[in-house]
Amino acid sequence: AQTVTQSQPEMSVQEAETVTLSCTYDTSENNYYLFWYKQPPSRQMILVIRQEAYKQQNATENRFSVNFQKAAKSFSLKISDSQLGDTAMYFCAFLDTGRRALTFGSGTRLQVQP
Amino acid sequence: SAVISQKPSRDICQRGTSLTIQCQVDSQVTMMFWYRQQPGQSLTLIATANQGSEATYESGFVIDKFPISRPNLTFSTLTVSNMSPEDSSIYLCSSIPVDTEAFFGQGTRLTVV
């Protein structure tokens, strides 16, 4: 079974600064996908970024980028130029391509300070 | 992309009663997933629902407590039966219709009193 670990329950960052959220995972699979989801107070789960395990290049989406270290089973999220709207819970998630179900980490609550 | 409409968005229920949550997808999907998110916690998979077969439940979740229906490829329901205050959570449905991007309903915030 896969496990996903987020060791930072809460993080705080000043507006316009950069913050990195950590995530590690454990799996015996070779093909899988990793995700970062954002959950604002509205409860809606919003996909932030996705990484395919077979790709060595780190995914980037505008201000969001990941540092994917497959051998170390690490998948951190970097948010650059933080904005107040980035305040939310962030979940790291693993997709087992066989089961097609997501396994989530415990989440990191990010607060962007003005 | 896919849009999943989930309702109700919230409800307050008496203990011992049941609540049925509905999810409607705007496209046909093979699998739908139901998650529970307890207060301040992460999402935990309850079950996987395929059309035409019984749902597959994760450890710790049973059909008598969380019966699921999947009558067609665009619709599913989750019932929370014989509720107790411990069932107070957010319940979310999800699907991965294309490629590997998961889509979620808006969530149902359930409070049992």
HADDOCK unambig.tbl for C-alpha pairs under 7 A between the chains (distance, minus, plus):
assign (segid A and resid 43 and name CA) (segid B and resid 106 and name CA) 6.53 0.50 0.50
assign (segid A and resid 43 and name CA) (segid B and resid 107 and name CA) 6.39 0.50 0.50
assign (segid A and resid 44 and name CA) (segid B and resid 106 and name CA) 5.07 0.50 0.50
assign (segid A and resid 44 and name CA) (segid B and resid 107 and name CA) 6.83 0.50 0.50
assign (segid A and resid 45 and name CA) (segid B and resid 104 and name CA) 6.24 0.50 0.50
assign (segid A and resid 104 and name CA) (segid B and resid 42 and name CA) 6.66 0.50 0.50
assign (segid A and resid 104 and name CA) (segid B and resid 43 and name CA) 6.21 0.50 0.50
assign (segid A and resid 105 and name CA) (segid B and resid 42 and name CA) 6.61 0.50 0.50
assign (segid A and resid 106 and name CA) (segid B and resid 41 and name CA) 6.45 0.50 0.50
assign (segid A and resid 106 and name CA) (segid B and resid 42 and name CA) 4.84 0.50 0.50
assign (segid A and resid 107 and name CA) (segid B and resid 42 and name CA) 6.17 0.50 0.50
